[in-house]
């Protein structure tokens, strides 16, 4: 459930816009809304007015955060307007949302939103979230009703109407007037009755001719499994059963439904009949299908993505699956020049054409897109390395023919890294790493060739494995250290925050920087305990600064791995550490990357929204190096952007790189338009710092402002910059 951030007082906001005695358009809109939902009931207007004022405050808040409208949608359902109105004048419960959205889309901009073109855009975004909040509350309510219904045990009577009449008043109300579909079935598999909500689900305007065999309503492909479940329920093993099944309406449309069945006994304890609560989960199934597809399929080429490559590799290495596995990692040479020279649209068409040729040349082998211009071909159970090399040569040959894309004739080449091993002697991660390393060697040779991974050439990897083997033990033995690098405001050189940087005091290799072990930690899963240690230690240090320096103490910024973001309970972990250390939430900033969000976007966004609502600062790290769209960026609940240092490097000399300067200016202006703070990384000269300040950048980080130091160093550093 998304938690909205705190809002300004809506009453104060409205009073500022409408002086005492003046007309209040929100009251007028509440009156029109009340006439739509409950004609003739003057009390309804008084309940709707506060909801509209909350919505107005959300629309005018800076920065604008549309997810704050979700609780308003939930409050609409929970306001009491519909608890006792199921049979009164006005729209049915399922029609409340369309009627509300239609009215607010038409009349809302003039009464609620900020003036100008921004108002209608904000309103549409907020209404989408309001609808989501209403639907979520309706779903929770339906689940509660379902639970209540399945607890009822009315007396047995073979006549469905008398069965209903013998039930409790609450049971009859839920059956006849509730939004939940309910059916009554006999022990012989006949449908005895459907309530009005279930009739509407089937597209029926009236009660069908009953009884009828229940199999008349079930999709043929699901019939066998459903009948088996029904027989088990009838036999009392168990008394309650839940299944997802496809139902077929009389108009032949298919409805995905979640059915919760309960065996009802008569007063003598004998099975009497079955009550089934039926929920339409078609939209949930469609959403699940889209999410599953998005998580495993490349958006552009529709090829399987890197996740599928990793899954298939792991499957091939399971005992008995394959004796040998080969992998070709392929990168299109010079693809950046195509994007830069001809535009991303032509670049996308090139990638589509490359994907098609690779699929034809690879035959039965799995082809995936693993990155921007990179692909992989997986060979399961090859006869040996020669077979994988022959496939790589075939891939190079098929890409050597000229491409005609968008009226442009293009000659492309590719680089391929080849790895092949016996499954008994290797692991999936190392096989993929070996192919990636060989690909980098092929590119270093100038491209247009394949290179086979050579263990001797990669002898330096032995040190990597030694680090990996000792990492978890190193955490437990307290071998890791934190150093803190200042984040400095460019206008007055004051320290605003510090970034926590982890170091490993290795007992044999000395002080090891994060570049040598973070990637290993992420691949092995050790990043989870390491990340927890970094977060807890950074918060403990920051809490000590806060206790010494007060509210103006620098915040501490902590990097978060993509692996951590998708860990169950990660949000609770952050809030728990804050509670244990006593650090105020606004003194903690979490740095995330674009790829971390894209890894599991819905779950990650919900978690970030909850942290923002709790007061934690959020920053998007390495901004400018990914593929984020402006629309995507607006959805992120972040406070700040950190511009990647590769763009800052061109500003270090007196004659700045004009391209880098233009990029930085554009990024700063875009971030400020979204109400975000901007930090520049890799600031190493005074020229860079001065130029960034002139471009409007807020904070700088880098050696020009000082190297990272111990926690004890931070308070004195802060004091030196406030004078």
C-alpha positions in Angstrom: 0.0 0.0 0.0 1.4 3.4 -1.0 1.8 5.9 1.8 1.4 9.5 0.7 3.7 12.2 1.9 2.3 14.8 4.2 0.3 17.6 2.6 -0.2 21.3 3.3 -3.3 22.1 5.3 -6.1 22.1 2.6 -8.3 24.5 4.6 -5.5 27.1 4.7 -4.8 26.6 1.0 -8.4 27.1 0.0 -8.8 30.1 2.4 -5.9 31.8 0.7 -7.5 31.5 -2.7 -11.1 32.4 -1.7 -11.5 35.4 0.7 -14.2 35.3 3.3 -17.6 36.0 1.7 -16.3 35.1 -1.9 -17.6 32.2 -3.9 -15.9 28.9 -3.3 -15.7 26.8 -6.4 -14.8 23.7 -4.4 -18.1 23.9 -2.5 -19.9 24.3 -5.8 -18.1 21.3 -7.2 -18.9 19.3 -4.1 -22.6 20.1 -4.6 -22.5 18.9 -8.3 -20.7 15.7 -7.2 -23.3 15.1 -4.5 -26.1 15.4 -7.0 -24.4 12.8 -9.2 -23.7 10.3 -6.4 -26.7 10.8 -4.1 -29.5 13.1 -5.5 -31.6 14.7 -2.9 -29.3 14.0 0.1 -27.9 17.3 1.4 -25.6 15.6 3.9 -23.5 14.1 1.2 -22.2 17.5 0.1 -20.6 18.0 3.5 -18.7 14.7 3.2 -17.4 15.3 -0.3 -16.1 18.8 0.3 -13.1 17.7 2.5 -12.1 15.1 -0.1 -12.1 17.8 -2.8 -10.0 20.1 -0.6 -7.4 17.3 0.0 -7.3 16.8 -3.8 -6.8 20.5 -4.4 -3.9 20.5 -1.9 -2.3 17.6 -3.6 -2.6 19.3 -7.0 -1.0 22.5 -5.7 1.8 20.9 -3.7 5.4 21.5 -4.8 6.9 19.2 -5.8 3.8 17.6 -7.2 3.4 13.9 -6.1 0.4 12.2 -7.7 0.5 9.1 -5.5 -0.7 11.3 -2.7 -4.2 11.0 -4.3 -4.5 7.3 -3.6 -5.6 7.7 0.0 -8.2 10.1 -1.2 -9.7 7.4 -3.4 -9.7 5.0 -0.5 -11.3 7.6 1.7 -14.1 8.1 -0.9 -15.1 4.4 -0.4 -14.5 4.5 3.3 -16.4 7.8 3.9 -19.6 5.9 4.8 -21.4 7.1 1.7 -21.9 3.6 0.5 -22.2 1.5 3.6 -25.9 1.8 3.8 -26.8 3.1 0.3 -26.8 0.0 -1.8 -30.5 0.2 -2.6 -30.9 4.0 -2.5 -31.1 6.4 -5.4 -27.9 7.1 -7.2 -25.3 5.0 -9.1 -24.5 1.4 -8.2 -21.3 1.0 -6.3 -19.4 -0.2 -9.4 -20.6 3.0 -11.3 -19.4 5.4 -8.6 -15.8 5.6 -10.0 -16.8 6.4 -13.7 -19.3 9.0 -12.6 -16.7 10.6 -10.3 -13.9 10.6 -12.8 -16.2 12.0 -15.5 -17.3 14.9 -13.4 -13.8 15.8 -12.0 -12.1 15.6 -15.4 -14.7 18.0 -16.8 -15.1 20.5 -13.9 -12.0 19.8 -11.8 -9.4 22.0 -13.5 -11.2 25.2 -12.9 -12.0 24.5 -9.2 -9.0 22.5 -8.0 -5.8 22.7 -10.0 -3.1 25.3 -10.3 -3.7 27.8 -13.1 -2.1 27.3 -16.6 -1.5 24.2 -18.6 0.1 22.4 -15.7 -3.3 22.1 -13.9 -5.1 19.7 -16.2 -2.0 17.5 -16.6 -1.7 17.2 -12.8 -5.4 16.5 -12.4 -5.3 13.6 -14.9 -2.3 12.1 -13.1 -3.9 12.5 -9.7 -7.2 11.1 -10.8 -5.5 7.9 -12.1 -4.0 7.4 -8.6 -7.4 8.3 -7.0 -9.0 5.6 -9.1 -6.2 3.1 -8.0 -6.9 4.0 -4.4 -10.6 3.5 -4.7 -10.1 0.2 -6.5 -7.7 -1.1 -3.9 -10.1 -0.2 -1.1 -12.9 -1.9 -2.9 -10.8 -5.0 -3.4 -10.0 -5.1 0.4 -13.6 -4.6 1.2 -14.6 -7.4 -1.1 -12.1 -9.7 0.6 -13.6 -8.8 4.0 -17.1 -9.5 2.7 -15.9 -12.8 1.3 -14.5 -13.8 4.7 -17.7 -12.8 6.5 -19.8 -14.7 4.0 -17.8 -17.9 4.2 -18.3 -17.9 8.0 -22.1 -18.2 7.6 -23.7 -21.6 7.9 -27.4 -21.3 7.1 -29.7 -24.3 7.7 -30.1 -26.7 4.8 -33.0 -26.4 2.5 -33.0 -27.7 -1.1 -34.8 -24.6 -2.3 -32.2 -21.8 -2.9 -34.6 -18.9 -2.0 -35.4 -20.6 1.3 -31.7 -21.3 1.9 -31.2 -17.5 1.6 -34.2 -16.7 3.7 -32.9 -18.8 6.5 -29.6 -17.0 6.7 -28.6 -14.0 8.7 -29.7 -10.5 7.7 -26.1 -9.6 7.0 -25.7 -12.7 4.8 -28.9 -11.8 2.8 -27.7 -8.3 2.3 -24.3 -9.4 1.0 -26.0 -11.9 -1.3 -28.6 -9.6 -2.9 -26.9 -6.2 -2.8 -23.2 -6.6 -2.3 -20.6 -6.2 -5.1 -19.3 -9.7 -4.6 -20.4 -12.5 -7.0 -21.9 -15.4 -5.1 -23.3 -18.7 -6.3 -25.0 -21.7 -4.7 -24.2 -25.2 -5.9 -25.7 -28.6 -5.2 -23.7 -31.6 -4.2 -24.6 -33.1 -7.6 -22.7 -30.4 -9.4 -25.8 -28.3 -10.4 -25.8 -24.5 -10.1 -28.8 -23.7 -8.0 -28.6 -19.9 -7.9 -26.5 -16.8 -8.8 -26.7 -13.5 -7.0 -27.2 -10.3 -8.9 -23.5 -9.4 -8.8 -22.5 -12.8 -10.3 -25.2 -12.4 -13.0 -23.7 -9.0 -13.9 -20.3 -10.6 -14.1 -21.7 -13.1 -16.7 -23.3 -10.2 -18.6 -26.8 -11.3 -17.7 -29.6 -8.9 -17.2 -31.7 -11.3 -15.3 -31.6 -14.6 -13.5 -30.8 -17.5 -15.9 -32.7 -20.7 -16.1 -31.5 -22.9 -13.3 -30.4 -25.5 -12.2 -27.7 -26.1 -14.8 -24.5 -28.1 -14.6 -21.6 -26.1 -13.3 -19.4 -27.2 -16.2 -21.6 -25.1 -18.5 -19.9 -22.1 -17.0 -16.3 -23.3 -16.9 -13.8 -23.1 -19.7 -13.1 -26.5 -21.3 -9.4 -26.3 -20.6 -10.0 -25.8 -16.9 -13.0 -28.2 -16.5 -11.0 -31.3 -15.4 -9.1 -29.5 -12.7 -12.2 -27.6 -11.5 -14.3 -30.8 -11.3 -11.6 -32.5 -9.3 -11.5 -29.6 -6.8 -15.3 -29.6 -6.6 -15.4 -33.4 -5.8 -12.8 -32.9 -3.1 -14.7 -30.0 -1.6 -18.0 -32.0 -1.7 -16.2 -34.8 0.2 -15.1 -32.4 2.9 -11.4 -32.6 2.1 -11.0 -29.7 2.7 -14.1 -27.8 3.9 -12.9 -24.6 2.1 -11.1 -24.4 -1.2 -9.8 -21.5 -3.4 -9.0 -21.9 -7.1 -8.3 -19.6 -10.1 -10.3 -20.7 -13.1 -11.5 -19.4 -16.4 -15.3 -19.0 -16.7 -17.2 -18.6 -20.0 -20.0 -16.1 -20.3 -23.1 -16.8 -22.5 -21.6 -14.3 -25.1 -18.5 -16.5 -25.1 -16.3 -14.0 -23.5 -13.8 -15.5 -21.0 -13.5 -14.2 -17.5 -10.7 -15.1 -15.1 -12.2 -15.7 -11.7 -10.9 -16.5 -8.2 -13.5 -18.9 -6.6 -13.6 -19.5 -2.8 -15.9 -22.4 -2.1 -17.2 -23.5 1.3 -19.0 -26.7 2.1 -22.2 -26.0 4.1 -23.6 -28.6 6.5 -27.2 -28.9 7.8 -28.2 -28.9 11.4 -27.4 -32.6 11.6 -23.9 -32.1 10.4 -24.4 -33.6 6.9 -23.1 -31.8 3.8 -25.9 -29.7 2.4 -24.7 -27.5 -0.4 -21.7 -25.4 -1.5 -21.4 -21.6 -1.4 -18.9 -20.1 -3.8 -17.7 -16.5 -3.7 -16.5 -15.5 -7.2 -14.2 -12.5 -7.9 -13.4 -11.3 -11.4 -9.6 -11.2 -11.6 -9.3 -10.8 -15.3 -7.5 -7.4 -15.0 -5.2 -8.9 -12.4 -4.3 -11.8 -14.8 -3.7 -9.3 -17.7 -1.5 -7.2 -15.5 0.4 -10.3 -14.2 0.9 -11.4 -17.8 2.2 -8.0 -18.9 4.5 -7.8 -15.9 5.9 -11.3 -16.5 6.4 -10.4 -20.2 8.1 -7.1 -19.3 10.4 -8.8 -16.8 11.6 -11.4 -19.3 11.3 -9.7 -22.7 13.3 -6.9 -24.2 11.0 -4.0 -25.0 12.4 -3.1 -28.4 13.4 -6.4 -30.1 10.9 -8.6 -28.2 13.8 -11.0 -27.7 14.2 -12.6 -24.2 16.3 -10.4 -22.0 19.4 -10.9 -19.9 17.3 -12.3 -17.1 16.2 -15.2 -19.3 19.8 -15.8 -20.3 20.7 -16.2 -16.7 17.7 -18.4 -16.0 18.5 -20.7 -18.9 22.1 -20.9 -17.9 21.2 -21.9 -14.4 18.8 -24.6 -15.8 21.5 -26.0 -18.0 23.8 -26.3 -15.0 21.2 -28.3 -12.9 22.3 -31.9 -12.4 21.4 -34.0 -15.4 20.3 -31.2 -17.7 23.5 -30.8 -19.9 27.0 -32.0 -20.0 28.5 -28.9 -21.6 27.3 -25.3 -22.2 28.6 -22.7 -24.6 27.9 -18.9 -24.7 28.5 -16.3 -27.4 28.4 -12.7 -26.1 28.0 -10.3 -29.0 28.3 -6.5 -29.3 27.6 -4.4 -32.3 30.8 -2.4 -33.1 30.4 1.4 -33.3 26.8 1.4 -32.5 27.1 4.7 -30.5 28.1 6.4 -33.7 24.9 5.3 -35.4 22.8 6.7 -32.6 24.8 9.9 -32.5 24.9 10.4 -36.3 21.6 9.1 -37.5 19.4 9.3 -34.4 18.0 6.8 -31.9 15.1 5.9 -34.2 17.5 4.6 -36.9 19.5 3.0 -34.1 16.4 1.1 -32.9 15.7 -0.1 -36.4 19.3 -1.3 -36.7 18.9 -3.3 -33.5 15.7 -4.9 -34.8 17.4 -5.9 -38.0 20.4 -7.3 -36.1 18.0 -9.3 -33.8 16.2 -10.8 -36.8 19.5 -11.9 -38.5 20.8 -13.4 -35.3 17.7 -15.4 -34.8 17.9 -16.8 -38.4 21.6 -17.7 -38.1 21.3 -19.2 -34.6 18.7 -21.7 -35.5 17.4 -23.6 -32.5 19.7 -21.8 -30.0 18.4 -19.2 -27.6 19.1 -15.6 -28.7 18.7 -12.8 -26.1 19.3 -9.1 -25.9 21.5 -8.5 -22.9 22.2 -4.8 -23.1 22.0 -1.7 -25.3 23.9 -3.1 -28.4 24.7 -6.5 -26.9 23.2 -9.9 -27.5 23.9 -13.4 -26.4 23.4 -16.9 -27.9 23.2 -19.9 -25.6 24.3 -23.3 -26.8 23.2 -26.2 -24.6 25.1 -29.5 -25.0 27.5 -28.6 -27.8 29.9 -31.3 -29.0 32.7 -29.0 -27.9 34.3 -25.6 -28.2 34.6 -26.0 -32.0 30.8 -26.1 -32.5 30.4 -22.9 -30.5 33.2 -21.1 -32.5 31.5 -22.2 -35.8 28.3 -20.7 -34.6 30.1 -17.4 -33.6 31.6 -17.3 -37.1 28.2 -17.8 -38.7 26.8 -14.9 -36.6 29.7 -12.6 -37.8 29.1 -13.6 -41.4 25.4 -12.9 -41.3 25.9 -9.4 -39.9 28.6 -8.6 -42.4 26.1 -8.2 -45.2 25.0 -4.5 -45.7 21.9 -3.3 -43.9 19.3 -1.0 -45.5 17.6 0.9 -42.7 15.5 4.0 -43.0 17.0 4.7 -46.5 20.5 4.4 -45.2 22.9 1.7 -46.4 25.0 0.6 -43.4 27.9 -1.8 -43.1 28.1 -3.3 -39.6 30.5 -5.5 -37.8 30.3 -7.2 -34.5 32.6 -8.5 -31.7 31.9 -11.9 -30.1 33.3 -13.4 -26.9 33.1 -17.2 -26.7 33.1 -19.3 -23.5 32.4 -23.0 -23.3 32.8 -25.4 -20.4 31.7 -28.7 -18.9 28.9 -28.2 -16.4 30.7 -30.3 -13.8 33.7 -27.9 -13.9 32.1 -24.5 -14.0 29.2 -22.4 -12.8 26.7 -20.2 -14.7 28.0 -16.9 -13.4 31.6 -17.7 -14.3 30.6 -18.9 -17.8 28.7 -15.6 -18.5 31.6 -13.6 -17.0 34.1 -15.4 -19.2 32.0 -14.6 -22.3 31.8 -10.9 -21.3 35.5 -10.8 -20.7 36.2 -12.4 -24.0 33.9 -9.9 -25.7 35.9 -7.0 -24.2 39.0 -8.5 -25.6 37.4 -8.8 -29.0 36.4 -5.1 -28.9 40.0 -4.2 -27.8 41.3 -5.9 -30.9 39.3 -3.5 -33.1 36.0 -5.4 -33.5 34.8 -7.6 -36.3 36.2 -10.8 -34.7 35.5 -13.5 -32.1 37.8 -14.2 -29.2 37.7 -17.3 -27.0 38.1 -16.9 -23.3 41.6 -17.8 -22.1 42.0 -18.7 -18.4 45.7 -17.9 -18.4 45.1 -14.5 -19.8 42.6 -13.9 -17.1 44.9 -15.1 -14.3 44.1 -11.9 -12.4 40.6 -13.3 -11.7 42.1 -15.6 -9.1 42.3 -12.6 -6.8 38.7 -11.8 -7.4 37.6 -15.3 -6.3 39.8 -15.0 -3.2 38.0 -11.8 -2.3 34.6 -13.4 -2.9 35.5 -16.4 -0.7 36.5 -14.1 2.2 33.8 -11.5 1.9 31.0 -12.8 4.2 33.6 -13.7 6.8 35.1 -10.3 6.5 31.7 -8.7 7.3 31.4 -10.8 10.4 35.0 -10.2 11.5 34.6 -6.4 11.2 37.1 -5.9 8.3 35.0 -3.3 6.5 35.4 0.4 7.1 33.4 3.5 6.1 34.9 6.8 4.8 32.8 9.9 4.3 33.3 12.3 1.3 31.7 15.8 1.6 28.8 17.0 -0.6 29.4 20.8 -0.8 27.0 23.6 -1.8 28.6 25.3 -4.7 27.3 28.8 -4.0 28.9 29.1 -0.5 31.2 26.1 -0.2 29.2 24.8 2.9 29.0 21.1 3.6 25.4 19.9 3.1 26.0 16.2 3.4 28.6 13.4 3.1 28.6 10.2 1.1 29.4 6.9 2.9 32.0 5.0 0.9 32.9 1.4 1.9 36.4 0.1 2.1 37.7 -3.4 2.9 40.7 -3.7 5.2 41.7 -7.1 3.9 44.0 -9.1 6.2 46.3 -10.1 3.2 45.7 -7.6 0.4 45.5 -4.5 2.6 43.0 -1.7 1.9 40.7 -2.8 -1.0 38.5 -0.2 -2.8 34.9 -0.9 -3.7 35.7 -1.3 -7.4 37.3 -4.6 -6.7 34.5 -6.2 -4.5 31.1 -4.5 -5.0 30.4 -6.3 -8.3 31.4 -9.6 -6.7 29.2 -8.9 -3.7 26.2 -8.2 -6.0 26.7 -11.4 -8.0 27.1 -13.6 -5.0 24.4 -12.1 -2.8 26.9 -10.9 -0.2 25.8 -7.3 -1.0 22.7 -7.9 1.2 24.5 -8.3 4.5 27.2 -5.9 3.4 24.6 -3.3 2.5 22.9 -3.7 5.8 26.2 -3.2 7.6 26.9 0.0 5.6 23.4 1.4 6.2 23.5 0.7 10.0 27.1 2.0 10.4 26.4 5.1 8.4 23.3 5.9 10.4 25.1 5.3 13.7 27.8 7.8 12.7 25.2 10.4 11.4 23.2 10.0 14.6 26.3 10.9 16.6 26.9 14.0 14.4 23.2 15.0 14.8 23.5 14.6 18.6 26.6 16.9 18.6 25.6 19.5 15.9 21.8 19.6 16.0 19.3 19.9 13.2 21.8 21.5 10.7 24.1 18.4 10.8 25.1 17.1 7.4 22.9 14.2 6.0 24.6 10.9 5.2 24.2 9.5 1.7 24.3 5.7 1.3 24.4 3.8 -2.0 21.8 1.1 -2.5 22.4 -1.9 -4.7 19.7 -3.1 -7.1 19.9 -6.5 -5.3 19.0 -4.7 -2.0 16.0 -2.8 -3.5 14.2 -6.0 -4.5 14.9 -7.8 -1.2 11.6 -8.5 0.8 11.4 -6.3 3.9 14.1 -3.8 2.7 11.9 -0.8 3.5 11.3 -2.2 7.0 15.1 -2.6 7.3 15.7 1.0 6.6 13.0 2.3 8.9 14.2 -0.1 11.6 17.8 1.1 11.4 16.5 4.7 11.7 14.5 3.8 14.8 17.4 1.9 16.4 20.0 4.7 15.8 17.7 7.6 16.5 18.7 9.3 13.3 16.0 11.7 11.9 14.8 10.3 8.5 15.7 13.6 6.7 19.3 13.1 7.7 19.5 9.9 5.5 19.8 10.0 1.7 19.6 6.8 -0.3 21.3 6.8 -3.7 19.7 4.5 -6.3 20.4 3.9 -10.0 18.1 3.7 -13.0 18.8 0.0 -13.4 18.0 -0.6 -9.8 14.5 0.7 -10.4 14.0 -1.1 -13.7 14.9 -4.4 -12.1 11.4 -4.7 -10.5 9.8 -1.4 -11.2 6.3 -1.7 -9.5 7.7 -3.1 -6.2 10.6 -0.8 -6.2 8.5 2.3 -6.8 6.1 1.3 -4.0 9.1 0.9 -1.6 10.6 4.2 -2.6 7.3 6.0 -2.2 7.0 4.6 1.3 10.5 5.8 2.2 9.8 9.3 0.9 6.6 9.4 2.9 8.6 8.5 6.0 10.9 11.5 5.3 14.0 9.7 3.9 15.8 11.6 1.1 16.2 9.8 -2.3 18.7 10.6 -5.0 19.1 9.1 -8.5 22.8 8.3 -9.0 24.8 8.3 -12.3 22.1 10.2 -14.1 22.5 10.8 -17.8 24.1 7.4 -18.6 20.8 5.4 -18.9 17.8 5.5 -21.1 15.3 7.3 -18.8 12.5 9.3 -20.4 11.2 12.5 -18.8 7.9 10.8 -18.2 9.6 8.0 -16.4 11.7 10.4 -14.3 8.6 12.3 -13.2 7.2 9.1 -11.6 10.2 8.6 -9.4 9.8 9.9 -5.9 13.3 11.3 -5.7 14.6 14.5 -4.2 17.8 14.8 -6.1 19.9 13.8 -9.2 23.6 13.1 -9.3 25.0 13.9 -12.7 27.5 11.2 -13.8 31.1 12.3 -13.6 31.7 11.5 -17.3 29.9 14.7 -18.2 31.8 16.7 -15.6 35.2 15.7 -16.9 34.9 17.9 -20.0 34.5 21.0 -17.7 37.9 20.7 -16.0 39.9 22.8 -18.5 39.6 26.6 -19.1 38.2 25.8 -22.6 35.3 23.6 -21.7 34.0 20.8 -23.9 30.9 22.6 -25.5 29.0 19.3 -25.7 29.5 18.3 -22.1 28.7 21.9 -21.0 25.5 21.9 -23.0 24.5 18.4 -21.6 25.2 19.5 -18.0 23.2 22.8 -18.5 20.2 20.8 -19.9 20.3 18.2 -17.1 20.4 21.0 -14.4 17.6 22.9 -16.0 15.4 19.8 -16.4 16.1 18.7 -12.8 15.2 22.1 -11.4 12.0 22.2 -13.5 11.0 19.0 -11.7 12.0 20.5 -8.3 15.0 18.3 -7.8 18.4 19.2 -6.3 21.4 18.5 -8.5 24.8 17.1 -7.5 27.9 16.9 -9.8 30.3 14.1 -9.2 34.1 14.0 -10.0 34.7 17.7 -9.3 38.5 17.7 -9.3 39.5 21.3 -10.2 38.4 24.8 -9.2 37.6 25.5 -12.8 35.0 22.7 -12.7 33.5 24.0 -9.5 33.2 27.6 -10.7 31.7 26.5 -14.0 29.2 24.2 -12.4 28.1 26.9 -10.0 27.6 29.2 -13.0 25.5 26.5 -14.7 23.2 26.4 -11.6 24.3 23.1 -10.2 23.5 22.9 -6.5 26.2 20.6 -5.0 29.6 19.3 -5.9 31.5 16.1 -4.8 35.1 15.2 -5.6 38.7 15.7 -4.7 38.5 19.5 -5.1 36.4 19.5 -1.9 38.5 16.9 -0.1 39.0 13.1 -0.1 36.9 10.8 2.0 37.8 10.7 5.7 36.7 9.0 8.9 33.4 9.6 10.7 35.2 11.6 13.5 36.4 14.1 10.9 32.9 15.2 9.7 31.8 17.5 12.6 35.0 19.6 12.4 34.8 19.7 8.6 31.2 21.0 8.9 32.2 23.7 11.4 35.0 25.0 9.2 32.5 25.6 6.4 29.9 27.6 8.3 31.9 30.6 9.2 
